Amino acid sequence: MNETSSTHRWRSRWISGPALKLFRRVTPRMSQTEREALDAGSVWWDGELFSGRPRWQKLRALPPPKLSPEEQAFLDGPVENLCRMLDDWQITREQKDLPTDLWRYLKDNGFFSLIIPRSYGGLDFSNLAHSEVVMKIATRSITAAVTVMVPNSLGPAKLLMEYGTEQQKEYYLPRLAKGVEIPCFALTSPKAGSDAGAIPDHGIVCRQDFQGEQDVLGIRLTWDKRYITLAPVATLLGLAFHLYDPDGLLGERRDLGITLALIPTDTPGVETGHRHLPMEITFMNGPTRGRDVFIPLDWIIGGRERAGQGWRMLMECLSDGRGISLPALSTGAGKLTSRAVGGYARIRRQFKLPIGRFEGVEEALARIGGLTYIMDAARSLTAAALDRGEKPAVISAIVKYHLTENMRRVINDGMDVLGGAGICLGPRNLLGRGYEGVPISITVEGANILTRTMIIFGQGAIRSHPWVFKELSALGEADPDESLRQFDRALFGHIGFFFHNVVRSLWHGLTGSRFVLVRGRRPVRRYYQHLTRMSAAFALSTDVAMMTLGGSLKRSEKLSGRLGDILSHLYLASAVLKRFEDQGSPKGDRPLLHWACQHSLHQIQQAFDGLFQNLPNRPAAWLLRLLVFPLGRHFRPPSDRLGHQVADLLLAPSPARDRLTAGLFIPESTDEQLGRIEDALRKVIKAEPAERRIRHKLKDFTPDWRGLEGVLEAALERGIIDAAEADLIREAEAARDEVIRVDEFDINLE
């Protein structure tokens, strides 16, 4: 005991104490908003990935994501019916809004109350169900999907549920659930977009007469917000502003900080009614303004006690928008593209072959299928984590960034395959509006550039690292002895952590991670081993980057972006492995599994390479490269052969294709383009054996002006096919003609 105490005193005097003083000098001052962002949310699987030794059994033990019978019934009933009612061309081109009957349908069937508890009249669905609903609607109409997702993500309902007073909940939540109130939430200002903590919108605590009452304690508000979804039609405005109390009416503090309030839009001085036009998606979006608008103090969300706590409240609730709504929207786009473009590539012919058989097109199809598989895996795993009470802020940022970026890649590839059919807008074009809508998803809930370079690693390195947050917390201790004691424990824990990862990284690199002890069968076991190796290398590289760059790492956004890419792909690959095993490890999905994991491992390797090339401390960079890749870089991108197998899954009906596109709305009518594609695909595949015989046995025949009929006549005369097969070919050709047609309009676009 005495020996331990003596060792601790010696260590504190000669190592921890001086290190603490140095740490205080080099650690950049953390703003209040940064501190609140770090304190918000929880550490979940991101903490395991930072550990260098992920406990895979912890992830695998999570129950597979599953909807309740009531949630499944809602998807099969009201959501399916809504999708049948939606006419995206009419909404976006003709009306520039949802029709009145659709607004009424959304309100009457609880689409704005997915997250509101039953006790207040809501549906009280899980986060997974919320995700599934938005995803399915998104495959039909982005306008409708955005209209549904906003009231159920970052908005008054979520904030009221988490922080509202009982009086506020009892009044507003039933009204929101029934659609009596249409909510919006105003955060973004013209001069403060991504730097939301610097919003110029302000409120001054004061006293004023209000609605017949004299000398009411309240706030005089001035704001100018833009890009606010549903603002033009909202009846209830959630507002973020900076609250000041110059006369000390609430206490000694004059600057209270970011505060959130609920304001009925018919309050005198509130300006609404205008709208933006986000591309041609035409969902309701616009500015809201007010000058010297007086509101009572109890309109603050959570009441007077929540004054100044708005930034933390926002940070704790942002995970819904980042972790549910936008990933659902992105995955819906991936599923639609996989099903529609895959079918189209089998139906459309050039040079007497389906275009999906050309290797260039096949390469695009492989990316479409593989990235969609990654998106769906990450979407469902993140929703499941939220349903278990986790609030993984870092992971929510990962899925927001990477799923919206993958949506961009998938839709771009789909447009390339469709060619001219993709650029001609009209009811037959399934990707045109999605292509126009990509920048919207990229921009909202935090612009993607800053999400990648500042949030994923910038927040994750401190919040998810097993020791850094503890070291920083020790600085905040008021008692110097307690501060030193906590720092000493964290520092030596960090030192041990660092050297363990040095050994693990080198050992796993030299042995190809073959001795990593992980349960599991082939093919997943090998990927678990590789990801464990990359986790150790990531933890080591994080420490080296922080040690060599110190506070300047915060400003080295290119380096932090690459470290964020490593963390992100560790998570995405984890989600893929989880999905594959949860679905019973189907053999038909193996090409998707291999493509996704090999893609992520190669992206991780590329990010490491970029880090090593650009780390300013060159000896540290050389040493890291030696420790992480002692035998060179061996992770290769998915091979052409594997890409061929993935593309094949999109070109024909199969259980694997159905699993990949599960949750997609597929119309039964051939008056709808996706219905035409499904119908034509079956007919084309059924006619292929007869067409193949004609090509092989009618080589000496020269087609004439009769076209297909001349070929069929010759094949019938020679007994190559029979009359029934000729009819199959005619039906397939007629269906093909319907699929490849594009919309045309009157010269005046009528």
Buried (B, 14 or more C-beta within 10 A) or exposed (E): EEEEEEEBEEBBEEBBBEBBEEBEEEEEEBEBBBBBBBBBBBBBBBBBBBBBBBEBEEBBEBEEBEBEEEBEEBBEEBBEEBBBBBBBBEBBBEBBBBBEEBBEBBBEBBBBBBBBBEEBBBBBBBBBBBBBBBBBBBBBBBBBBBBBBBBBBBBBBBBBBEBBBEEBBEBBBBBBBBBEBBBBBBBBBEEBBBEBBBBEBBBBBBBBEBEEEEEBBBBBBBBBBBBBBBBBBBBBBBBBBBBBBEEEEBEEEEEBBBBBBBBBBEBEBBBBEEBBEBBBBBBBBBBBBBEEBBBBBBBBBBBEEBBBBBBBBBBBBBBBBBBBBBBBBBBBBBBBBBBBBBBBBBBBBEEEEBBBBBEEBBBBBBBBBBBBBBBBBBBBBBBBBBBEEBBBBBBBBBBBBBBBBBBBBBBBBBBEBBBEBBEBBBBBBBBBBBBBBBBBBBBBBBBBBBBBBBBBBBBBBBBBBBBBBBBBBBBEBEEEEEBBBBBBBBBBBBBEBBEBBBEBBBBBBEBBBEEBEBEBEEBBBBBBBBBBBBBBBBBBBBBBBBEBBBEEBBEBBEBBBBBBBBBBBBBBBBBBBBBBBBEEBEEBBBBBBBBBBBBBBBBBBBBBBBBBEEBEBEEBBEBBBEBBBBEEEEBEBBEEEBBBBBBBBBBBEEEBBEBBBEBBBBBEEBEBBBBBBBBBBBBBBBBBEBBEBBEEBBEEBEEEEEEEEBBBEBBBEEEBBEEEBBBBBBBBBEBBEBBBBBBEEEEEEE
